[in-house]
Amino acid sequence: MTTDSGAQPMEFGGVDKAERPLGQSIMRGMLNRCPACGSGRLFKAYLKPVDNCAACGEDISHQRADDLPPYLVILVLGHVMVGGFMMTDLVFQVSMWVHLAIWVPLTIIIALLIIQPIKGGVIGLQWALKMHGFGGEPDEARDI
C-alpha cells in the first residue's frame, strides 16, 4: 500500500513504514539483508553498505555505524578470548608462546568473521529506531 497523500503509511516487505520491529530489523541486518524488506542485500563489499536496497529501494546511504561495530566486536571477543585463555591456562600448563600462537590468530579470524554481521545489526538498529535520517527527516548536525 503506497500513497502519497500521507493518509496511510508506505509499506516495505509487508511491514508498515511506521511499524519497525527492533528485533526483526537487527536480525535482518545481521543476516546481510535490508532491514526494511528482508530480501535485498545490505553490503556490496565486505564492510561497504549499499546505497539503496535493490528490492525495496530503501535509502541506506546515510547510515552511520562508524565506531560501534568494532567496539562491540572488541567487547564481545575480548571477554570470550580472555575467558578461554584463562580456562585453557588452568587445564594445560604450556608456555606463553604457545598461547600466543593459538589465541592471537583465533582472535583475528573470529573478529573478521563477526564484524560484518555486527555492522549489519547496527544498521538494522538505526533503521528500526529511525536514527540518522532513517525516519524521513534530514539528519542535520546540531550545535551544542
DSSP file (Angstrom, degrees, kcal/mol; ACC not computed):
  #  RESIDUE AA STRUCTURE BP1 BP2  ACC     N-H-->O    O-->H-N    N-H-->O    O-->H-N    TCO  KAPPA ALPHA  PHI   PSI    X-CA   Y-CA   Z-CA
    1    1 A M              0   0    0      0, 0.0     2,-0.5     0, 0.0    10,-0.4   0.000 360.0 360.0 360.0 110.3    0.0    0.0    0.0
    2    2 A T        +     0   0    0      8,-0.2     2,-0.4     2,-0.0     8,-0.1  -0.978 360.0 167.4-123.0 124.4    1.7    3.1   -1.2
    3    3 A T        -     0   0    0     -2,-0.5     3,-0.1     5,-0.4     7,-0.1  -0.980  28.8-160.0-133.4 148.9    0.1    6.5   -1.0
    4    4 A D  S    S+     0   0    0     -2,-0.4    -1,-0.1     1,-0.1     6,-0.0   0.458  83.3  79.4-101.6  -2.4    1.4   10.0   -1.5
    5    5 A S  S    S-     0   0    0      1,-0.1    -1,-0.1     3,-0.1     0, 0.0   0.688  98.0-126.6 -77.7 -15.9   -1.5   11.7    0.3
    6    6 A G  S    S+     0   0    0      2,-0.3    -1,-0.1    -3,-0.1    -2,-0.1   0.453  80.1 114.5  86.0  -0.1    0.0   10.8    3.7
    7    7 A A  S    S+     0   0    0      1,-0.2    -3,-0.0     2,-0.0    -1,-0.0   0.896  81.3  27.1 -71.1 -39.6   -3.2    9.1    4.8
    8    8 A Q  S    S-     0   0    0      8,-0.0    -5,-0.4     0, 0.0    -2,-0.3  -0.951  90.5-111.8-123.4 143.7   -1.7    5.7    5.0
    9    9 A P        -     0   0    0      0, 0.0    -5,-0.0     0, 0.0     2,-0.0  -0.333  36.6-102.8 -70.7 154.5    1.9    4.8    5.6
   10   10 A M        -     0   0    0     -8,-0.1     7,-3.0     6,-0.1     2,-0.4  -0.349  35.9-129.2 -70.7 158.8    4.1    3.2    2.9
   11   11 A E  E     -A   16   0A   0    -10,-0.4     2,-0.5     5,-0.2     5,-0.2  -0.931  20.2-172.7-118.6 136.3    4.7   -0.5    3.2
   12   12 A F  E >  S-A   15   0A   0      3,-2.5     3,-2.0    -2,-0.4    44,-0.0  -0.982  76.0 -21.7-126.1 116.6    8.1   -2.3    3.0
   13   13 A G  T 3  S-     0   0    0     -2,-0.5     3,-0.1     1,-0.3    -1,-0.1   0.811 125.4 -52.0  57.6  33.7    8.2   -6.1    2.8
   14   14 A G  T 3  S+     0   0    0      1,-0.2     2,-0.5     0, 0.0    -1,-0.3   0.454 118.6 106.2  83.9   0.3    4.7   -6.4    4.4
   15   15 A V  E <  S-A   12   0A   0     -3,-2.0    -3,-2.5    21,-0.2    -1,-0.2  -0.955  75.6-115.0-116.2 129.4    5.5   -4.1    7.4
   16   16 A D  E >   -A   11   0A   0     -2,-0.5     3,-0.6    -5,-0.2    -5,-0.2  -0.273  22.4-124.6 -57.3 145.4    4.2   -0.6    7.6
   17   17 A K  T 3  S+     0   0    0     -7,-3.0    -1,-0.1     1,-0.3    -6,-0.1   0.844 113.5  54.4 -62.3 -32.8    6.9    2.0    7.5
   18   18 A A  T 3  S+     0   0    0     -8,-0.3     2,-0.7     1,-0.1    -1,-0.3   0.793 101.2  67.5 -70.8 -26.6    5.6    3.4   10.8
   19   19 A E    <   +     0   0    0     -3,-0.6    -1,-0.1     2,-0.0   109,-0.0  -0.854  60.7 167.3 -98.9 113.1    6.0   -0.1   12.3
   20   20 A R        -     0   0    0     -2,-0.7     2,-0.2   108,-0.2    -3,-0.1  -0.833  26.1-146.4-128.7  92.6    9.6   -1.1   12.6
   21   21 A P     >  -     0   0    0      0, 0.0     4,-2.1     0, 0.0     5,-0.2  -0.407   6.6-148.8 -64.1 126.5   10.2   -4.1   14.8
   22   22 A L  H  > S+     0   0    0      2,-0.2     4,-2.4    -2,-0.2     5,-0.2   0.942  91.5  44.5 -63.9 -53.2   13.5   -3.8   16.5
   23   23 A G  H  > S+     0   0    0      1,-0.2     4,-2.4     2,-0.2    -1,-0.2   0.903 115.1  48.5 -61.6 -42.9   14.5   -7.5   16.8
   24   24 A Q  H  > S+     0   0    0      2,-0.2     4,-2.4     1,-0.2    -1,-0.2   0.891 111.4  50.1 -65.4 -39.9   13.5   -8.3   13.3
   25   25 A S  H  X S+     0   0    0     -4,-2.1     4,-2.1     2,-0.2    -2,-0.2   0.911 112.4  46.6 -65.7 -43.1   15.4   -5.3   11.9
   26   26 A I  H  X S+     0   0    0     -4,-2.4     4,-2.4    98,-0.2    98,-0.2   0.922 113.1  49.5 -65.1 -43.3   18.6   -6.2   13.8
   27   27 A M  H  X S+     0   0    0     -4,-2.4     4,-1.5     2,-0.2    -2,-0.2   0.900 109.8  50.9 -64.3 -41.0   18.3   -9.9   12.7
   28   28 A R  H  <>S+     0   0    0     -4,-2.4     5,-2.5     1,-0.2    -1,-0.2   0.917 111.2  48.9 -61.8 -42.2   17.8   -8.9    9.1
   29   29 A G  H ><5S+     0   0    0     -4,-2.1     3,-1.7     1,-0.2    92,-0.4   0.906 108.9  52.3 -62.9 -41.5   20.9   -6.7    9.3
   30   30 A M  H 3<5S+     0   0    0     -4,-2.4    -1,-0.2    90,-0.3    -2,-0.2   0.775 106.6  54.5 -66.4 -25.2   22.9   -9.4   10.9
   31   31 A L  T 3<5S-     0   0    0     -4,-1.5    -1,-0.3    -3,-0.2    -2,-0.2   0.234 121.8-107.5 -91.0  13.5   21.9  -11.8    8.0
   32   32 A N  T < 5S+     0   0    0     -3,-1.7    10,-1.2     1,-0.2     2,-0.3   0.857  79.9 127.3  64.8  37.3   23.2   -9.2    5.4
   33   33 A R  B   <S-B   41   0B   0     -5,-2.5    -1,-0.2     8,-0.3     8,-0.2  -0.883  71.4 -89.3-123.1 155.1   19.6   -8.3    4.4
   34   34 A C     >  -     0   0    0      6,-2.5     4,-1.7    -2,-0.3     6,-0.1  -0.412  31.0-140.1 -60.0 130.4   17.9   -5.0    4.1
   35   35 A P  T  4 S+     0   0    0      0, 0.0    -1,-0.2     0, 0.0    -7,-0.1   0.737  97.8  52.9 -67.7 -20.0   16.3   -4.1    7.5
   36   36 A A  T  4 S+     0   0    0     -8,-0.1   -21,-0.2     1,-0.1   -24,-0.1   0.941 129.7   7.0 -80.3 -49.9   13.2   -2.8    5.7
   37   37 A C  T  4 S-     0   0    0      3,-0.1    -1,-0.1   -23,-0.1   -25,-0.0   0.708  82.8-137.0-109.8 -24.9   12.2   -5.6    3.4
   38   38 A G  S  < S+     0   0    0     -4,-1.7     3,-0.0     2,-0.1   -25,-0.0   0.506  85.9  77.4  81.8   3.6   14.5   -8.5    4.4
   39   39 A S  S    S+     0   0    0      2,-0.1     2,-0.1    -6,-0.1    -1,-0.0   0.720  71.1  79.8-116.9 -29.9   15.2   -9.5    0.8
   40   40 A G  S    S-     0   0    0      1,-0.1    -6,-2.5    -6,-0.1     2,-0.1  -0.472  86.1-102.1 -79.8 152.2   17.8   -7.1   -0.6
   41   41 A R  B     -B   33   0B   0     -8,-0.2    13,-0.3    -2,-0.1    -8,-0.3  -0.451  22.7-157.9 -71.9 144.7   21.5   -7.4    0.1
   42   42 A L  S    S+     0   0    0    -10,-1.2     8,-2.4     1,-0.1     2,-0.4   0.780  73.6  49.0 -92.8 -32.1   22.8   -4.9    2.7
   43   43 A F  B     -C   49   0C   0    -11,-0.3    -1,-0.1     6,-0.3     3,-0.1  -0.912  47.9-174.6-116.2 136.8   26.5   -5.0    1.8
   44   44 A K  S    S+     0   0    0      4,-2.8     2,-0.2    -2,-0.4    -1,-0.1   0.642  84.8  14.3 -96.1 -19.4   28.1   -4.5   -1.7
   45   45 A A  S    S-     0   0    0      3,-1.4     5,-0.1     5,-0.0    -1,-0.0  -0.764 108.0 -71.0-137.5-175.2   31.5   -5.3   -0.3
   46   46 A Y  S    S-     0   0    0     -2,-0.2    -3,-0.0     1,-0.2    -1,-0.0   0.893 127.1  -3.5 -51.1 -52.2   32.9   -6.7    2.9
   47   47 A L  S    S+     0   0    0      2,-0.1    -1,-0.2    72,-0.0    -4,-0.0   0.215 108.4 105.7-125.3  13.6   32.0   -3.7    5.1
   48   48 A K        -     0   0    0      0, 0.0    -4,-2.8     0, 0.0    -3,-1.4  -0.852  60.9-145.5-100.5 108.8   30.6   -1.3    2.5
   49   49 A P  B     -C   43   0C   0      0, 0.0    -6,-0.3     0, 0.0    -7,-0.1  -0.328  23.1-104.3 -69.6 154.3   26.8   -1.0    2.7
   50   50 A V        -     0   0    0     -8,-2.4     3,-0.1     1,-0.1    10,-0.1  -0.326  19.9-130.3 -69.1 159.4   24.8   -0.5   -0.5
   51   51 A D  S    S+     0   0    0      1,-0.3     9,-2.9     9,-0.1    10,-1.5   0.905  89.4   9.6 -77.4 -43.4   23.4    3.0   -1.2
   52   52 A N  B    S-D   59   0D   0      7,-0.2    -1,-0.3     8,-0.2     2,-0.2  -0.986  85.6-103.8-136.9 145.6   19.8    1.7   -1.8
   53   53 A C     >  -     0   0    0      5,-2.2     4,-1.2    -2,-0.3   -11,-0.1  -0.498  23.2-145.3 -66.9 132.7   18.2   -1.6   -1.4
   54   54 A A  T  4 S+     0   0    0    -13,-0.3    -1,-0.1    -2,-0.2   -14,-0.0   0.774  95.6  44.0 -71.0 -25.6   17.8   -3.4   -4.8
   55   55 A A  T  4 S+     0   0    0    -14,-0.1    -1,-0.1     3,-0.1    -2,-0.0   0.922 132.7  10.3 -87.1 -48.1   14.5   -4.9   -3.7
   56   56 A C  T  4 S-     0   0    0      2,-0.1    -2,-0.1   -44,-0.0    -1,-0.1   0.566  91.4-122.1-112.8 -11.2   12.5   -2.1   -2.0
   57   57 A G     <  +     0   0    0     -4,-1.2    -3,-0.1     1,-0.2     2,-0.1   0.554  47.6 166.2  83.2   7.3   14.6    1.0   -2.7
   58   58 A E        -     0   0    0     -6,-0.1    -5,-2.2     1,-0.1     2,-0.6  -0.353  40.5-120.4 -59.3 131.5   15.2    1.9    0.9
   59   59 A D  B     +D   52   0D   0     -7,-0.2    -7,-0.2     1,-0.2    -1,-0.1  -0.656  42.7 162.8 -78.0 117.1   17.9    4.6    1.2
   60   60 A I    >   +     0   0    0     -9,-2.9     3,-1.8    -2,-0.6    -8,-0.2   0.396  47.9  98.1-111.6  -2.4   20.7    3.1    3.3
   61   61 A S  T 3  S+     0   0    0    -10,-1.5    -1,-0.1     1,-0.3    -9,-0.1   0.737  77.8  57.2 -63.8 -23.8   23.4    5.6    2.2
   62   62 A H  T 3  S+     0   0    0    -11,-0.2    -1,-0.3    -3,-0.1    72,-0.1   0.315  75.9 128.7 -93.6  10.8   23.0    7.8    5.3
   63   63 A Q    <   -     0   0    0     -3,-1.8     2,-0.2     1,-0.1     3,-0.1  -0.299  42.7-160.4 -62.7 150.2   23.7    5.1    7.9
   64   64 A R        +     0   0    0      1,-0.1     3,-0.1    58,-0.1    -1,-0.1  -0.600  32.7 148.1-134.0  72.9   26.3    5.9   10.5
   65   65 A A    >   +     0   0    0     -2,-0.2     3,-1.7     1,-0.2    -1,-0.1   0.872  29.0 146.9 -72.6 -36.1   27.6    2.7   12.0
   66   66 A D  T 3  S-     0   0    0      1,-0.2    -1,-0.2     2,-0.1    -3,-0.0  -0.077  70.6  -8.3  44.4-115.1   31.0    4.3   12.5
   67   67 A D  T 3> S+     0   0    0      1,-0.2     4,-1.8    -3,-0.1    -1,-0.2   0.529 112.5  85.0 -95.8  -7.9   32.8    3.0   15.6
   68   68 A L  H <> S+     0   0    0     -3,-1.7     4,-2.6     1,-0.2     5,-0.2   0.929  86.7  52.7 -65.7 -45.4   30.0    1.0   17.3
   69   69 A P  H  > S+     0   0    0      0, 0.0     4,-2.4     0, 0.0    -1,-0.2   0.937 112.0  44.3 -58.8 -47.4   30.6   -2.3   15.4
   70   70 A P  H  > S+     0   0    0      0, 0.0     4,-2.5     0, 0.0     5,-0.2   0.899 113.2  52.9 -62.9 -35.8   34.4   -2.5   16.2
   71   71 A Y  H  X S+     0   0    0     -4,-1.8     4,-2.5     2,-0.2    -3,-0.2   0.930 110.5  46.5 -61.9 -44.8   33.7   -1.6   19.8
   72   72 A L  H  X S+     0   0    0     -4,-2.6     4,-2.7     2,-0.2     5,-0.3   0.879 111.3  52.1 -65.8 -37.6   31.1   -4.4   20.1
   73   73 A V  H  X S+     0   0    0     -4,-2.4     4,-2.6    -5,-0.2     5,-0.4   0.933 112.2  45.6 -62.7 -45.3   33.5   -6.8   18.5
   74   74 A I  H  X S+     0   0    0     -4,-2.5     4,-2.2     2,-0.2     5,-0.3   0.911 114.0  49.8 -63.7 -42.5   36.2   -5.9   20.9
   75   75 A L  H  X S+     0   0    0     -4,-2.5     4,-1.5    -5,-0.2    -2,-0.2   0.948 119.0  35.6 -62.4 -51.1   33.8   -6.1   23.9
   76   76 A V  H  X S+     0   0    0     -4,-2.7     4,-2.2     2,-0.2     5,-0.2   0.955 121.6  44.6 -69.3 -51.4   32.4   -9.5   23.0
   77   77 A L  H  X S+     0   0    0     -4,-2.6     4,-3.0    -5,-0.3     5,-0.3   0.858 109.6  56.4 -66.3 -36.3   35.6  -11.1   21.7
   78   78 A G  H  X S+     0   0    0     -4,-2.2     4,-2.2    -5,-0.4     5,-0.3   0.926 110.1  44.6 -61.2 -45.0   37.7   -9.7   24.5
   79   79 A H  H  X S+     0   0    0     -4,-1.5     4,-1.9    -5,-0.3    -2,-0.2   0.921 117.1  45.0 -66.4 -43.0   35.5  -11.4   27.1
   80   80 A V  H  X S+     0   0    0     -4,-2.2     4,-2.5     2,-0.2    -2,-0.2   0.936 117.0  43.4 -67.5 -46.4   35.3  -14.7   25.2
   81   81 A M  H  X S+     0   0    0     -4,-3.0     4,-2.8     2,-0.2     5,-0.2   0.896 114.5  48.1 -70.7 -40.3   39.0  -14.9   24.3
   82   82 A V  H  X S+     0   0    0     -4,-2.2     4,-2.6    -5,-0.3    -1,-0.2   0.918 114.0  48.4 -66.1 -41.2   40.3  -13.8   27.7
   83   83 A G  H  X S+     0   0    0     -4,-1.9     4,-2.5    -5,-0.3    -2,-0.2   0.919 113.2  47.5 -62.5 -43.3   38.0  -16.3   29.4
   84   84 A G  H  X S+     0   0    0     -4,-2.5     4,-2.4     2,-0.2    -2,-0.2   0.900 111.9  50.2 -63.6 -41.4   39.1  -19.1   27.0
   85   85 A F  H  X S+     0   0    0     -4,-2.8     4,-2.4     2,-0.2    -2,-0.2   0.930 112.3  47.0 -61.4 -46.0   42.7  -18.2   27.6
   86   86 A M  H  X S+     0   0    0     -4,-2.6     4,-1.4     2,-0.2    -2,-0.2   0.900 113.4  47.2 -67.1 -40.9   42.3  -18.3   31.4
   87   87 A M  H  X S+     0   0    0     -4,-2.5     4,-1.4     2,-0.2    -1,-0.2   0.909 113.5  48.7 -66.3 -40.5   40.4  -21.6   31.3
   88   88 A T  H  X S+     0   0    0     -4,-2.4     4,-3.1     1,-0.2    -2,-0.2   0.893 108.2  54.5 -64.8 -39.4   42.9  -23.2   29.0
   89   89 A D  H  < S+     0   0    0     -4,-2.4    -1,-0.2     1,-0.2    -2,-0.2   0.804 106.5  52.3 -66.2 -28.7   45.8  -22.0   31.1
   90   90 A L  H  < S+     0   0    0     -4,-1.4    -1,-0.2    -5,-0.2    -2,-0.2   0.847 117.9  36.4 -73.1 -33.6   44.2  -23.7   34.2
   91   91 A V  H  < S+     0   0    0     -4,-1.4     2,-0.5     1,-0.2    -2,-0.2   0.907 122.6  37.5 -86.5 -45.7   43.9  -27.0   32.4
   92   92 A F     <  -     0   0    0     -4,-3.1     2,-1.2    -5,-0.2    -1,-0.2  -0.934  68.1-149.1-114.8 124.3   47.1  -27.1   30.3
   93   93 A Q        +     0   0    0     -2,-0.5     2,-0.3    -3,-0.1    -4,-0.1  -0.749  40.9 149.2 -91.3  92.9   50.4  -25.7   31.5
   94   94 A V        -     0   0    0     -2,-1.2    -2,-0.0     1,-0.1     5,-0.0  -0.810  48.9 -91.4-121.4 164.0   52.0  -24.5   28.3
   95   95 A S    >>  -     0   0    0     -2,-0.3     4,-1.5     1,-0.1     3,-0.6  -0.219  37.5-107.7 -72.6 165.6   54.4  -21.7   27.6
   96   96 A M  H 3> S+     0   0    0      1,-0.2     4,-2.5     2,-0.2     5,-0.2   0.841 116.1  59.6 -64.1 -35.3   53.3  -18.2   26.7
   97   97 A W  H 3> S+     0   0    0      1,-0.2     4,-2.2     2,-0.2    -1,-0.2   0.832 103.3  52.8 -66.4 -29.7   54.4  -18.5   23.1
   98   98 A V  H <> S+     0   0    0     -3,-0.6     4,-1.5     2,-0.2    -1,-0.2   0.915 109.6  48.7 -68.8 -42.4   52.1  -21.5   22.6
   99   99 A H  H  X S+     0   0    0     -4,-1.5     4,-3.2     1,-0.2     5,-0.4   0.921 112.2  48.7 -61.3 -42.9   49.2  -19.4   24.0
  100  100 A L  H  X S+     0   0    0     -4,-2.5     4,-1.4     1,-0.2    -2,-0.2   0.896 109.0  53.1 -63.2 -39.8   50.1  -16.6   21.6
  101  101 A A  H  < S+     0   0    0     -4,-2.2    -1,-0.2    -5,-0.2    -2,-0.2   0.788 119.6  34.8 -66.9 -26.5   50.3  -19.0   18.7
  102  102 A I  H  X S+     0   0    0     -4,-1.5     4,-1.4    -3,-0.2    -2,-0.2   0.914 122.4  38.3 -90.4 -52.3   46.8  -20.2   19.4
  103  103 A W  H  X S+     0   0    0     -4,-3.2     4,-2.3    -5,-0.2    -3,-0.2   0.813 109.0  56.3 -80.6 -32.9   44.9  -17.2   20.7
  104  104 A V  H  X S+     0   0    0     -4,-1.4     4,-2.2    -5,-0.4     5,-0.2   0.968 112.8  40.1 -66.5 -51.7   46.2  -14.4   18.5
  105  105 A P  H  > S+     0   0    0      0, 0.0     4,-2.6     0, 0.0     5,-0.2   0.906 116.1  52.3 -62.8 -37.9   45.3  -16.0   15.2
  106  106 A L  H  X S+     0   0    0     -4,-1.4     4,-2.3     1,-0.2     5,-0.2   0.904 109.9  48.9 -62.7 -40.8   42.0  -17.3   16.6
  107  107 A T  H  X S+     0   0    0     -4,-2.3     4,-2.3     2,-0.2    -1,-0.2   0.914 112.4  47.9 -64.1 -44.1   41.1  -13.8   17.8
  108  108 A I  H  X S+     0   0    0     -4,-2.2     4,-2.1     2,-0.2    -2,-0.2   0.924 113.1  47.5 -64.6 -44.7   41.9  -12.2   14.5
  109  109 A I  H  X S+     0   0    0     -4,-2.6     4,-1.6     1,-0.2    -2,-0.2   0.932 113.9  46.1 -63.9 -46.4   39.9  -14.8   12.5
  110  110 A I  H  X S+     0   0    0     -4,-2.3     4,-1.9    -5,-0.2    -1,-0.2   0.891 110.7  53.8 -66.0 -38.1   36.8  -14.6   14.7
  111  111 A A  H  X S+     0   0    0     -4,-2.3     4,-1.3     1,-0.2    -1,-0.2   0.912 109.5  48.2 -61.5 -41.8   36.9  -10.8   14.7
  112  112 A L  H  < S+     0   0    0     -4,-2.1     4,-0.5     1,-0.2    -1,-0.2   0.811 112.0  50.7 -68.8 -28.7   37.0  -10.8   10.9
  113  113 A L  H  < S+     0   0    0     -4,-1.6    -1,-0.2    -5,-0.2    -2,-0.2   0.819 116.4  37.8 -77.2 -30.9   34.1  -13.2   10.8
  114  114 A I  H  X S+     0   0    0     -4,-1.9     4,-1.8     1,-0.1     5,-0.2   0.567  94.3  80.8-101.6  -7.2   31.8  -11.3   13.2
  115  115 A I  H  X S+     0   0    0     -4,-1.3     4,-2.4     1,-0.2     5,-0.2   0.909  93.0  49.7 -66.9 -40.3   32.4   -7.7   12.2
  116  116 A Q  H  > S+     0   0    0     -4,-0.5     4,-2.5     2,-0.2     5,-0.2   0.939 111.8  45.8 -67.6 -46.7   30.1   -7.7    9.2
  117  117 A P  H  > S+     0   0    0      0, 0.0     4,-2.2     0, 0.0    -1,-0.2   0.893 114.2  50.0 -62.5 -35.6   27.1   -9.3   11.0
  118  118 A I  H  X S+     0   0    0     -4,-1.8     4,-2.1     2,-0.2    -2,-0.2   0.913 110.6  48.8 -67.9 -40.7   27.5   -6.9   13.9
  119  119 A K  H  X S+     0   0    0     -4,-2.4     4,-2.3     2,-0.2    -1,-0.2   0.910 111.2  50.9 -64.3 -40.5   27.7   -3.9   11.5
  120  120 A G  H  X S+     0   0    0     -4,-2.5     4,-2.4     1,-0.2   -90,-0.3   0.895 109.3  51.1 -61.4 -39.9   24.6   -5.1    9.8
  121  121 A G  H  X S+     0   0    0     -4,-2.2     4,-2.2   -92,-0.4    -1,-0.2   0.873 108.8  50.9 -64.5 -37.3   22.8   -5.4   13.1
  122  122 A V  H  X S+     0   0    0     -4,-2.1     4,-2.5     2,-0.2    -2,-0.2   0.900 110.3  49.1 -67.0 -40.4   23.8   -1.8   14.0
  123  123 A I  H  X S+     0   0    0     -4,-2.3     4,-2.3     2,-0.2    -2,-0.2   0.910 111.3  50.1 -64.2 -41.1   22.4   -0.6   10.7
  124  124 A G  H  X S+     0   0    0     -4,-2.4     4,-2.5     2,-0.2   -98,-0.2   0.883 109.7  51.3 -62.5 -38.7   19.2   -2.5   11.4
  125  125 A L  H  X S+     0   0    0     -4,-2.2     4,-2.2     2,-0.2    -2,-0.2   0.926 110.2  48.7 -62.6 -45.9   19.1   -0.9   14.8
  126  126 A Q  H  <>S+     0   0    0     -4,-2.5     5,-2.8     1,-0.2     4,-0.3   0.901 112.6  48.4 -61.8 -40.8   19.5    2.5   13.3
  127  127 A W  H ><5S+     0   0    0     -4,-2.3     3,-1.0     3,-0.2    -2,-0.2   0.929 111.8  48.5 -65.9 -44.6   16.7    1.8   10.8
  128  128 A A  H 3<5S+     0   0    0     -4,-2.5    -2,-0.2     1,-0.3    -1,-0.2   0.863 115.8  43.2 -65.3 -35.9   14.3    0.5   13.4
  129  129 A L  T 3<5S-     0   0    0     -4,-2.2    -1,-0.3    -5,-0.2    -2,-0.2   0.375 110.3-122.2 -91.1   5.0   14.9    3.4   15.7
  130  130 A K  T < 5 +     0   0    0     -3,-1.0     5,-0.5    -4,-0.3     3,-0.4   0.880  55.0 162.4  56.9  42.9   14.7    5.9   12.8
  131  131 A M    > < +     0   0    0     -5,-2.8     3,-1.6     1,-0.2    -1,-0.2  -0.589  49.5  12.2 -90.6 153.5   18.2    7.3   13.6
  132  132 A H  T 3  S-     0   0    0      1,-0.3    -1,-0.2    -2,-0.2     7,-0.2   0.841 138.3 -39.6  54.8  45.6   20.4    9.3   11.3
  133  133 A G  T >  S+     0   0    0     -3,-0.4     3,-1.3     5,-0.2    -1,-0.3   0.364 107.8 114.3  92.0  -5.8   17.9   10.1    8.6
  134  134 A F  T <   +     0   0    0     -3,-1.6    -3,-0.2     1,-0.2    -4,-0.1   0.623  69.9  65.9 -72.9 -10.7   16.1    6.7    8.5
  135  135 A G  T 3  S-     0   0    0     -5,-0.5    -1,-0.2     2,-0.3    -3,-0.1   0.476 119.0-104.5 -88.1  -2.1   12.9    8.4    9.8
  136  136 A G  S <  S+     0   0    0     -3,-1.3    -2,-0.1     1,-0.4     3,-0.0   0.106  90.7 103.6 102.3 -22.0   12.5   10.5    6.7
  137  137 A E  S    S-     0   0    0      1,-0.1    -1,-0.4     0, 0.0    -2,-0.3  -0.650  82.3 -95.5 -91.8 152.7   13.7   13.8    8.1
  138  138 A P        -     0   0    0      0, 0.0     2,-1.0     0, 0.0    -5,-0.2  -0.361  30.3-127.2 -67.6 144.9   17.2   15.1    7.3
  139  139 A D        -     0   0    0     -7,-0.2     2,-0.3    -8,-0.1    -8,-0.0  -0.799  36.7-178.3 -94.9 100.5   19.9   14.4    9.7
  140  140 A E        -     0   0    0     -2,-1.0     2,-0.3     1,-0.0    -8,-0.1  -0.753  30.9-111.0-103.3 146.4   21.5   17.7   10.5
  141  141 A A        -     0   0    0     -2,-0.3     2,-0.4     1,-0.0    -1,-0.0  -0.556  35.0-145.0 -72.3 135.0   24.4   18.4   12.7
  142  142 A R        -     0   0    0     -2,-0.3     2,-0.5     2,-0.0    -1,-0.0  -0.826   7.6-128.2-105.7 141.7   23.3   20.2   15.8
  143  143 A D              0   0    0     -2,-0.4     0, 0.0     1,-0.1     0, 0.0  -0.737 360.0 360.0 -84.6 130.9   25.4   22.9   17.6
  144  144 A I              0   0    0     -2,-0.5    -1,-0.1     0, 0.0    -2,-0.0   0.400 360.0 360.0-107.6 360.0   25.7   22.1   21.3
